[in-house]
């Protein structure tokens, strides 16, 4: 039987990592009355002083962390927004028998090529052609070249012809020591699906519309909730997401599933991420656009006190990013101060740099309003 919130008070929660992406977890754990221990290198550990106990060790020291978790009587382990910390959480929860993603399942979706093969045959899900590069040219253009294991659009390239293909393979190899995925390019509306799972039961919390720079690197320049897609298409996305998570044996925790929807309503998988969405999607936007505490849900799943959610959209919320490809946003950013819809704005410089991955940005702006805030308004 699931434990109530009252029953988990003073239980110990381990948080893997102490960077900015974990900050909301520390805050929420404290609100819930949990004792927190954290594992991270001291350098860059901005949440270090938020933990009740901080262990300055590498998060990849799995055996050592397992021993400490046993000694500390840890009841749950959690992280957010990071593939690296998600991998360690999966290892630890598997070793310790806590609520998490089986490590075998984590490995099956970490590799984008293996994940595509695994998801073949899912009802209503369309698939692009794809292959793991071993020297051969693609069967047609345009296509996309990317690392089989990677994140944040690092090493991703759009390709029109043989010359570009050779350059894209080199670009991807420079970004990874692993294998390269080549896949068909599909035009469509890109979304991510923000879900929470508990003991194999899946709940879609929100669907996020995405803006991106387009070719060649598809750097994300904005996220908006709720989705503008029709309810019929959203219902289809929800059904497919549940089938995907069942197929990969995703048991517990937040997931961030990226999809592309064609004008005909066909749904294609891009990738499944076994964590909450980055770019403030899981940490901020979901709580602004719905009446659901997504960060709290991550913790209650980990600690075993989860109850099935009832989620309502209550507002529109989104984030815009500045980079060289979004230079047209500059006046919008400068004029945003004092607007009733502005939640937060941070700009390091208006000398904009080229965006080749999701790390190449000069700033961001978060909004909340009764409608989507458009740049040209």
C-alpha positions as a printed NumPy array, in Angstrom:
array([[  0.   ,   0.   ,   0.   ],
       [  1.317,   3.453,  -0.899],
       [  2.479,   5.609,   1.987],
       [  0.721,   8.908,   2.666],
       [  2.546,  12.233,   2.689],
       [  2.34 ,  12.258,   6.479],
       [  4.008,   8.861,   6.684],
       [  7.061,   9.946,   4.668],
       [  7.905,  12.937,   6.867],
       [ 11.51 ,  12.655,   8.099],
       [ 12.259,   9.843,   5.625],
       [ 15.595,  10.21 ,   3.826],
       [ 15.661,  11.108,   0.144],
       [ 18.877,  10.891,  -1.889],
       [ 19.282,  13.46 ,  -4.672],
       [ 21.854,  12.676,  -7.351],
       [ 23.628,  15.833,  -8.466],
       [ 23.516,  19.324,  -6.986],
       [ 23.436,  21.563, -10.049],
       [ 20.721,  24.053, -10.983],
       [ 18.481,  21.348, -12.467],
       [ 18.075,  19.731,  -9.035],
       [ 17.255,  22.919,  -7.124],
       [ 13.466,  22.495,  -7.214],
       [ 13.847,  18.944,  -5.869],
       [ 15.712,  20.206,  -2.806],
       [ 13.13 ,  22.928,  -2.19 ],
       [ 10.171,  20.569,  -2.546],
       [ 11.755,  17.835,  -0.421],
       [ 12.216,  20.346,   2.385],
       [  8.556,  21.412,   2.076],
       [  7.531,  17.758,   2.416],
       [  9.572,  17.367,   5.601],
       [ 12.064,  14.955,   4.071],
       [ 15.677,  14.651,   5.099],
       [ 17.923,  15.011,   2.039],
       [ 21.363,  13.686,   1.24 ],
       [ 23.142,  14.695,  -1.954],
       [ 25.98 ,  13.294,  -4.042],
       [ 28.022,  15.521,  -6.366],
       [ 31.433,  17.045,  -6.912],
       [ 31.762,  20.247,  -4.874],
       [ 32.655,  22.302,  -7.953],
       [ 29.448,  23.621,  -9.466],
       [ 27.289,  22.159,  -6.696],
       [ 25.076,  25.212,  -6.249],
       [ 22.591,  23.17 ,  -4.182],
       [ 25.246,  21.859,  -1.793],
       [ 24.028,  23.879,   1.189],
       [ 20.386,  22.931,   0.548],
       [ 21.05 ,  19.281,   1.456],
       [ 20.956,  18.061,   5.048],
       [ 24.024,  15.952,   4.272],
       [ 26.319,  16.476,   1.294],
       [ 28.721,  13.81 ,   0.022],
       [ 31.424,  15.354,  -2.247],
       [ 31.971,  12.318,  -4.464],
       [ 31.438,  11.554,  -8.125],
       [ 27.899,  10.458,  -8.932],
       [ 29.376,   7.556, -10.913],
       [ 30.806,   5.946,  -7.753],
       [ 27.859,   3.567,  -7.687],
       [ 29.124,   1.008,  -5.168],
       [ 30.146,   3.698,  -2.703],
       [ 26.804,   5.499,  -3.071],
       [ 24.901,   2.226,  -2.59 ],
       [ 26.755,   1.629,   0.694],
       [ 26.024,   5.173,   1.886],
       [ 22.347,   4.881,   0.948],
       [ 22.078,   1.688,   2.986],
       [ 23.81 ,   3.347,   5.944],
       [ 21.571,   6.43 ,   5.662],
       [ 18.415,   4.276,   5.342],
       [ 17.445,   6.009,   2.1  ],
       [ 13.808,   5.472,   1.097],
       [ 13.971,   7.044,  -2.361],
       [ 16.449,   8.32 ,  -4.95 ],
       [ 15.7  ,  11.057,  -7.48 ],
       [ 17.167,  13.543,  -9.971],
       [ 15.84 ,  15.673, -12.813],
       [ 16.699,  17.259, -16.181],
       [ 19.946,  15.339, -16.722],
       [ 20.645,  12.142, -18.653],
       [ 23.833,  11.599, -16.641],
       [ 22.116,  11.751, -13.251],
       [ 19.148,   9.753, -14.586],
       [ 21.51 ,   6.9  , -15.474],
       [ 22.911,   6.818, -11.956],
       [ 19.444,   6.952, -10.364],
       [ 18.415,   3.971, -12.496],
       [ 21.489,   1.995, -11.412],
       [ 21.021,   2.815,  -7.747],
       [ 17.292,   2.11 ,  -7.545],
       [ 17.843,  -1.197,  -9.35 ],
       [ 20.575,  -2.223,  -6.894],
       [ 18.593,  -1.104,  -3.849],
       [ 15.125,  -2.262,  -4.916],
       [ 13.653,   1.247,  -4.74 ],
       [ 11.148,   2.912,  -7.057],
       [ 12.909,   3.737, -10.319],
       [ 13.541,   2.633, -13.885],
       [ 15.062,  -0.848, -14.262],
       [ 18.605,  -0.256, -15.504],
       [ 18.062,  -2.701, -18.372],
       [ 15.137,  -0.518, -19.503],
       [ 17.242,   2.626, -19.187],
       [ 19.898,   1.144, -21.457],
       [ 17.294,   0.074, -24.028],
       [ 16.107,   3.658, -24.569],
       [ 19.399,   5.481, -24.084],
       [ 20.546,   4.245, -27.502],
       [ 18.273,   5.946, -30.042],
       [ 18.765,   3.242, -32.673],
       [ 18.015,   0.398, -30.25 ],
       [ 14.996,   2.328, -29.005],
       [ 13.597,   2.675, -32.533],
       [ 13.897,  -1.068, -33.136],
       [ 12.273,  -1.82 , -29.785],
       [  9.256,   0.358, -30.585],
       [  8.481,  -1.211, -33.964],
       [  4.883,  -2.439, -34.202],
       [  3.309,  -0.145, -31.611],
       [ -0.293,   0.587, -32.586],
       [ -0.821,   4.077, -34.119],
       [  2.912,   4.923, -33.964],
       [  4.611,   5.692, -37.284],
       [  8.342,   5.077, -37.74 ],
       [ 10.969,   6.62 , -40.018],
       [ 13.598,   4.474, -41.705],
       [ 16.854,   4.511, -39.756],
       [ 20.154,   2.68 , -39.5  ],
       [ 23.344,   2.641, -37.477],
       [ 26.089,   4.097, -39.655],
       [ 28.758,   1.679, -40.873],
       [ 30.011,   3.493, -43.967],
       [ 26.904,   3.348, -46.157],
       [ 25.042,   6.303, -47.687],
       [ 21.36 ,   6.906, -46.811],
       [ 18.642,   5.516, -49.047],
       [ 17.209,   8.994, -49.642],
       [ 17.49 ,  12.659, -48.705],
       [ 16.765,  14.69 , -46.665],
       [ 17.88 ,  12.846, -43.562],
       [ 19.238,  13.549, -40.086],
       [ 22.578,  12.396, -38.663],
       [ 23.054,  12.277, -34.877],
       [ 24.897,  10.347, -32.146],
       [ 23.059,   7.196, -31.074],
       [ 23.608,   8.304, -27.489],
       [ 23.365,  12.042, -26.885],
       [ 21.233,  14.952, -25.784],
       [ 20.624,  18.698, -26.199],
       [ 20.967,  18.489, -30.023],
       [ 24.742,  18.025, -29.716],
       [ 26.155,  16.472, -32.892],
       [ 22.847,  16.682, -34.803],
       [ 22.854,  17.661, -38.495],
       [ 20.282,  17.914, -41.272],
       [ 21.517,  16.593, -44.623],
       [ 20.438,  17.285, -48.231],
       [ 23.11 ,  15.491, -50.273],
       [ 26.191,  13.251, -50.241],
       [ 28.633,  16.086, -49.569],
       [ 26.656,  17.318, -46.579],
       [ 26.272,  13.734, -45.387],
       [ 30.03 ,  13.215, -45.147],
       [ 30.378,  16.502, -43.243],
       [ 27.519,  15.522, -40.902],
       [ 29.116,  12.162, -40.109],
       [ 32.343,  13.936, -39.132],
       [ 30.367,  16.476, -37.066],
       [ 28.552,  13.692, -35.193],
       [ 31.773,  11.734, -34.634],
       [ 33.373,  14.829, -33.131],
       [ 30.49 ,  14.918, -30.624],
       [ 30.594,  11.282, -29.495],
       [ 32.863,   8.275, -29.102],
       [ 29.918,   5.992, -29.832],
       [ 27.848,   4.983, -32.846],
       [ 26.056,   7.27 , -35.287],
       [ 22.35 ,   7.131, -36.21 ],
       [ 21.095,   8.058, -39.674],
       [ 17.349,   8.522, -40.01 ],
       [ 14.691,   9.815, -42.368],
       [ 13.613,  13.431, -41.895],
       [  9.892,  14.072, -41.462],
       [  8.244,  17.498, -41.619],
       [  5.849,  18.133, -38.786],
       [  4.828,  19.771, -35.526],
       [  7.256,  18.868, -32.741],
       [  6.05 ,  18.239, -29.201],
       [  7.255,  16.701, -25.992],
       [  5.063,  14.69 , -23.65 ],
       [  5.579,  15.234, -19.924],
       [  4.558,  12.096, -18.021],
       [  4.763,  10.565, -14.57 ],
       [  4.731,   6.804, -13.982],
       [  4.278,   4.751, -10.834],
       [  4.649,   0.963, -10.692],
       [  3.948,   0.667, -14.412],
       [  0.952,   3.012, -14.519],
       [  1.449,   6.063, -16.735],
       [ -0.097,   9.526, -16.53 ],
       [  0.423,  12.28 , -19.109],
       [  0.639,  15.575, -17.262],
       [  1.178,  17.999, -20.159],
       [  2.011,  18.196, -23.877],
       [  4.515,  20.878, -24.897],
       [  4.79 ,  22.589, -28.291],
       [  8.377,  23.224, -29.411],
       [ 10.048,  25.963, -31.469],
       [ 13.401,  25.274, -33.106],
       [ 15.897,  26.861, -35.47 ],
       [ 15.331,  24.227, -38.142],
       [ 18.209,  22.89 , -40.195],
       [ 20.985,  22.139, -39.813],
       [ 21.049,  21.547, -36.019],
       [ 17.415,  21.991, -34.858],
       [ 18.348,  23.925, -31.727],
       [ 15.312,  24.448, -29.508],
       [ 14.328,  28.119, -29.174],
       [ 11.081,  27.879, -27.237],
       [  8.56 ,  25.669, -25.437],
       [  4.861,  26.391, -24.939],
       [  2.118,  24.768, -22.855],
       [ -0.553,  23.568, -23.321],
       [ -0.186,  22.264, -26.866],
       [ -2.117,  23.939, -29.678],
       [ -2.844,  20.571, -31.308],
       [ -6.45 ,  19.397, -31.55 ],
       [ -7.827,  17.32 , -28.696],
       [ -8.191,  14.373, -31.076],
       [ -4.469,  14.428, -31.874],
       [ -3.555,  14.974, -28.219],
       [ -5.644,  11.948, -27.225],
       [ -3.771,   9.911, -29.844],
       [ -0.429,  11.136, -28.469],
       [ -1.489,  10.142, -24.949],
       [ -2.452,   6.636, -26.081],
       [  0.814,   6.156, -27.964],
       [  2.897,   7.477, -25.062],
       [  1.387,   4.927, -22.697],
       [  2.079,   2.123, -25.189],
       [  5.68 ,   3.293, -25.624],
       [  6.305,   3.396, -21.876],
       [  4.777,  -0.077, -21.493],
       [  6.943,  -1.448, -24.311],
       [ 10.184,  -0.174, -22.78 ],
       [  9.149,  -1.357, -19.282],
       [  9.241,   2.153, -17.864],
       [  8.106,   1.635, -14.279],
       [  8.601,   4.734, -12.132],
       [  9.402,   8.409, -12.495],
       [  9.127,  11.319, -14.886],
       [  9.603,  10.9  , -18.627],
       [ 10.002,  13.374, -21.475],
       [  8.995,  11.831, -24.807],
       [  9.675,  13.822, -27.968],
       [  7.425,  13.303, -31.003],
       [  6.699,  14.819, -34.394],
       [  3.149,  15.104, -35.763],
       [  2.585,  15.397, -39.522],
       [ -0.149,  17.43 , -41.184],
       [ -2.025,  14.153, -41.734],
       [ -2.007,  13.413, -37.998],
       [  0.656,  10.683, -38.146],
       [  2.705,  10.475, -34.935],
       [  6.451,   9.732, -35.135],
       [  8.756,   9.091, -32.203],
       [ 11.915,  11.197, -31.912],
       [ 13.232,   9.936, -28.577],
       [ 12.271,   8.938, -25.046],
       [ 14.095,  10.596, -22.149],
       [ 13.865,   8.862, -18.739],
       [ 13.726,  12.132, -16.8  ],
       [ 11.771,  15.353, -16.591],
       [ 12.211,  17.754, -19.491],
       [ 14.998,  20.304, -19.273],
       [ 14.788,  23.95 , -20.383],
       [ 12.536,  24.642, -17.356],
       [  9.801,  22.394, -18.807],
       [  9.506,  20.067, -15.813],
       [ 10.865,  22.41 , -13.149],
       [  8.768,  25.482, -13.994],
       [  6.434,  25.413, -17.009],
       [  4.279,  22.457, -15.934],
       [  3.51 ,  24.058, -12.576],
       [  2.666,  27.359, -14.312],
       [  0.355,  25.849, -16.94 ],
       [ -1.411,  23.223, -14.79 ],
       [ -2.713,  22.755, -11.267],
       [ -0.32 ,  19.826, -10.765],
       [  2.915,  19.798,  -8.745],
       [  5.146,  17.802, -11.087],
       [  8.316,  18.086,  -8.989],
       [  6.444,  16.855,  -5.924],
       [  5.213,  13.897,  -7.983],
       [  8.798,  12.922,  -8.871],
       [  9.63 ,  12.804,  -5.171],
       [  6.494,  10.954,  -4.072],
       [  7.069,   8.322,  -6.764],
       [ 10.655,   7.839,  -5.574],
       [  9.639,   7.572,  -1.929],
       [  6.571,   5.367,  -2.616],
       [  3.805,   7.797,  -1.576],
       [  2.37 ,   8.591,  -5.016],
       [ -1.334,   9.017,  -5.729],
       [ -2.824,   9.122,  -9.241],
       [ -3.062,  12.702, -10.537],
       [ -5.998,  14.684, -11.787],
       [ -4.539,  17.435, -13.957],
       [ -6.187,  20.558, -15.372],
       [ -4.731,  23.224, -17.654],
       [ -5.087,  26.52 , -15.821],
       [ -2.953,  28.873, -17.886],
       [ -0.626,  29.235, -20.847],
       [  3.082,  29.208, -20.06 ],
       [  6.233,  29.142, -22.097],
       [  9.876,  30.001, -22.503],
       [ 11.722,  31.797, -25.316],
       [ 15.485,  31.587, -25.849],
       [ 17.925,  34.097, -27.322],
       [ 20.657,  33.103, -29.766],
       [ 21.861,  34.381, -33.118],
       [ 19.064,  32.582, -34.954],
       [ 16.48 ,  34.39 , -32.789],
       [ 17.888,  37.886, -33.19 ],
       [ 14.356,  39.058, -34.021],
       [ 13.472,  38.371, -30.368],
       [ 15.776,  41.087, -29.006],
       [ 13.22 ,  43.915, -28.937],
       [ 10.623,  41.587, -27.451],
       [ 13.052,  40.721, -24.642],
       [ 13.996,  44.35 , -24.03 ],
       [ 10.351,  45.429, -23.864],
       [  9.215,  42.572, -21.581],
       [ 10.16 ,  44.221, -18.267],
       [  7.075,  45.219, -16.308],
       [  4.674,  43.151, -18.406],
       [  2.084,  41.316, -16.257],
       [  2.836,  38.021, -18.012],
       [  6.593,  38.068, -17.366],
       [  7.67 ,  35.427, -14.844],
       [ 11.438,  35.587, -15.23 ],
       [ 14.051,  36.928, -17.634],
       [ 17.8  ,  36.37 , -17.731],
       [ 20.092,  37.687, -20.475],
       [ 23.865,  37.35 , -20.338],
       [ 24.479,  39.477, -23.439],
       [ 22.732,  40.851, -26.5  ],
       [ 25.863,  40.026, -28.5  ],
       [ 24.245,  36.851, -29.759],
       [ 26.124,  33.641, -30.483],
       [ 25.283,  30.978, -33.034],
       [ 23.14 ,  28.175, -31.679],
       [ 24.523,  24.751, -32.595],
       [ 23.175,  22.946, -29.505],
       [ 20.773,  23.696, -26.668],
       [ 23.707,  25.058, -24.66 ],
       [ 24.417,  27.913, -27.099],
       [ 22.063,  30.574, -25.799],
       [ 22.358,  34.134, -24.533],
       [ 19.304,  34.163, -22.308],
       [ 15.696,  33.21 , -21.777],
       [ 12.308,  34.629, -20.888],
       [  9.478,  32.753, -19.122],
       [  5.861,  33.875, -19.412],
       [  2.45 ,  32.964, -17.978],
       [ -0.839,  34.341, -19.285],
       [ -4.401,  33.447, -20.277],
       [ -3.081,  32.895, -23.809],
       [  0.197,  32.111, -25.514],
       [  2.451,  35.175, -25.644],
       [  3.573,  35.686, -29.248],
       [  6.81 ,  37.428, -30.178],
       [  5.11 ,  39.708, -32.715],
       [  2.433,  41.018, -30.332]])
